[in-house]
């Protein structure tokens, strides 16, 4: 029998909010103050939504969420491989070329394998993957959520006592958090291969010499920290995208604004969080 | 069943509802009519607490929905089914899955049982063949009918309709009217319908309220409504070519 609250966990975030109207600020200080307050409030709302999604993670394999989880893993992972391949290949090639040209001045071009591998594992792999996924998957999530808000689908879910955070946010959160490390490993591998191509064709470094050097200075820690970063970036992208999408208003213009903000905010947070994680593990 | 007590609401500095008093009895098909921007949809959203009044209260039976929160609010909302203007169907689910969605998400019923019930509800709204179709493959009228099937699958006590016949051809509009009316007659569902379409209101409404300037300026049975001396009501009737001596009584009788 239909009853509200079955399988329901914890208190719940209200997604459908009343429209907000603000009087024009009286001066620059008022404008700045309002911007700061709204930033704090929106950060709080986004974190609360994230907390609720995490609290619902144990439903990820339930009948209600299983299919969507599979779909989101496919969209967030497999469908992104094409663009990731191109970006990773050229990132590795650029890294190899730039470092190789400098190292050649000292007769050390044989070490480009080490340089490319360490840079990719520690920073560029998760960072580039994060940017690509934020731009492709994050923007798509924001657009979808925004459109659902505008067309009253989110309101319909809430009235049917279906929690949008559990129904929509949680599967995307789990999917992207799980897929990001795999995508990062793929980015690393393709990037390293791209470096090998440049080494072989332009720097006279054979494949054997290149790959011998790849693992010489790279540590397991470099890989683990990179994968940890990737997971954090996945959480950031989904949180920002869903929060921005849910906040969409004013029709198609609002959806466009939510999409643009998702990409910009995700880029900035990924950049800053990347620094802090590096700072945490490499002192 | 539904009671609004001195409900006022301002949106963007404009008074949309101004001390609205309203009482809807169980089993009624209650129509709210008015010009665009009169606040009809805002009133409907207060009944389901998508909006909260600035002052006043909204009661659903003995429960004050305008002050309910969390778990309590969900319990009250479970008594409702809502047909949104656009249907509000999830684009990636088939019509059958959309209709079965509330049961699939909120109950432990088997998939087979849910599919069977969803198919039955789709058949009830005349869309037995549409089970596997995506919303994008359906016309506007069909999407509304799927939305109606979804609204009633949980056997709600109250169904709210936001412009159920807007944008539809007259034949499909009358089909929707007939569905709303049959729900009242067969299941005793209380319906609240927001519309511009006075023909629907006169044909199947038990009472009609006219909203203007944030206030209810007239309320009564179709016969009382048509004979109202209120200038706004008369203007609204004339705009839809309805006169005191027109054929609307025949429509009610049939």
Interface residues (C-beta under 8 A of the other chain):
Chain A: X1 X2 X3 X4 X5 X6 X7 X8 X11 X12 X16 X18 X19 X21 X63 X64 X148 X151 X152 X153 X155 X156 X158 X159 X160 X161 X162 X167
Chain B: X11 X12 X13 X48 X50 X51 X52 X70 X71 X74 X75 X77 X78 X80 X82 X84 X85 X86 X88 X89 X90 X101 X102 X103 X104 X105 X106 X107 X108 X111 X150 X154 X155
